[in-house]
Amino acid sequence: MGILGFHVKPSLHNEGGLLMTELFSEPEQLKKIAEPLSNRSDIYSLGMTLYVLANDKKFPDQRDVLPEIEEISVELNAILRKACSYYPGNRYQSAAELRKELLKLMITKYC
């Protein structure tokens, strides 16, 4: 069982032969856009993991623009959309930047 509490089978091999799960893989990894892999690729995968957790373990029907999750705040939806932006240049540029936004939201909304 995976960290989400259910099992998702890896479905693809990349050029290096590494196993990956398409549902969590960023567009540049899947060769849907011509961008090199970077730390922003990991931010996409983390954002998708957070999205699925926030969306009652359901993956989005579309990936170019994530549908809003009605049960969460507008601010958290915006953070998830930015983390999972189709284009790497529109994503958070570092994990520290994503962390800062999540902490700011937590402090302003829940403390």
VMD Tcl script that draws the C-alpha trace (Angstrom):
set ca {
  {0.00 0.00 0.00}
  {1.33 3.44 -0.90}
  {1.56 6.55 1.24}
  {-1.90 7.62 0.11}
  {-3.50 4.58 1.72}
  {-4.14 2.81 -1.57}
  {-1.97 1.17 -4.16}
  {-1.25 2.77 -7.52}
  {0.77 0.57 -9.86}
  {3.76 2.15 -11.58}
  {2.77 2.32 -15.20}
  {5.71 3.61 -17.20}
  {9.46 3.35 -17.56}
  {11.42 6.47 -18.39}
  {14.50 6.58 -20.61}
  {16.74 5.51 -17.74}
  {14.54 2.50 -17.06}
  {13.18 3.92 -13.81}
  {9.64 2.98 -12.92}
  {7.20 5.85 -12.51}
  {3.51 6.34 -11.92}
  {1.96 8.33 -14.74}
  {-0.70 9.92 -12.54}
  {1.96 11.62 -10.41}
  {4.42 12.32 -13.24}
  {4.91 15.83 -14.53}
  {4.34 16.72 -18.21}
  {8.06 17.11 -18.93}
  {8.75 13.61 -17.58}
  {6.03 12.24 -19.86}
  {7.50 14.19 -22.79}
  {4.27 16.15 -23.27}
  {6.28 19.38 -23.21}
  {9.88 19.99 -24.20}
  {11.33 21.08 -20.86}
  {14.27 19.61 -18.98}
  {13.66 17.87 -15.67}
  {14.47 19.96 -12.61}
  {13.51 20.43 -8.97}
  {10.22 21.83 -10.29}
  {9.45 18.32 -11.54}
  {9.52 17.08 -7.94}
  {7.32 19.99 -6.87}
  {4.73 18.87 -9.43}
  {4.72 15.32 -8.05}
  {4.47 16.57 -4.46}
  {1.67 18.95 -5.44}
  {-0.23 16.12 -7.13}
  {0.17 13.98 -4.01}
  {-1.24 16.81 -1.88}
  {-4.06 17.36 -4.39}
  {-5.10 13.70 -4.30}
  {-5.01 13.68 -0.49}
  {-7.11 16.85 -0.32}
  {-9.52 15.48 -2.94}
  {-10.55 12.35 -1.04}
  {-7.94 10.24 -2.89}
  {-9.35 11.11 -6.33}
  {-7.12 12.07 -9.23}
  {-8.16 15.01 -11.42}
  {-9.91 14.30 -14.72}
  {-7.77 16.86 -16.47}
  {-4.16 17.75 -15.86}
  {-3.50 20.95 -17.82}
  {-5.52 22.99 -15.28}
  {-6.48 21.29 -12.03}
  {-10.16 21.45 -11.16}
  {-10.90 23.22 -7.88}
  {-11.62 21.08 -4.85}
  {-14.81 22.49 -3.35}
  {-14.10 21.22 0.17}
  {-10.88 23.22 0.64}
  {-10.09 26.92 0.78}
  {-9.54 29.11 -2.25}
  {-6.01 29.75 -0.99}
  {-5.10 26.06 -0.75}
  {-6.59 25.46 -4.20}
  {-4.34 28.24 -5.54}
  {-1.25 26.70 -3.91}
  {-2.04 23.26 -5.35}
  {-2.72 24.68 -8.80}
  {0.60 26.52 -8.79}
  {2.52 23.45 -7.58}
  {0.88 21.37 -10.33}
  {1.10 23.92 -13.10}
  {1.47 22.26 -16.49}
  {4.45 24.49 -17.30}
  {7.47 24.30 -14.97}
  {8.10 28.06 -15.14}
  {4.70 28.66 -13.53}
  {5.35 26.29 -10.60}
  {7.04 27.08 -7.32}
  {10.73 27.33 -8.09}
  {11.81 25.48 -4.96}
  {10.43 23.29 -2.21}
  {11.28 26.10 0.22}
  {8.99 28.46 -1.68}
  {6.13 25.93 -1.58}
  {6.75 25.30 2.14}
  {6.68 29.06 2.84}
  {3.28 29.41 1.14}
  {1.82 26.41 2.99}
  {3.09 27.70 6.35}
  {1.75 31.18 5.64}
  {-1.67 29.71 4.83}
  {-1.62 27.55 7.95}
  {-0.71 30.50 10.19}
  {-3.21 32.94 8.70}
  {-6.10 30.47 8.50}
  {-5.66 28.20 11.48}
  {-3.62 29.98 14.18}
}
mol new
graphics top color blue
foreach p $ca { graphics top sphere $p radius 0.5 }
foreach p [lrange $ca 0 end-1] q [lrange $ca 1 end] { graphics top cylinder $p $q radius 0.2 }
display resetview
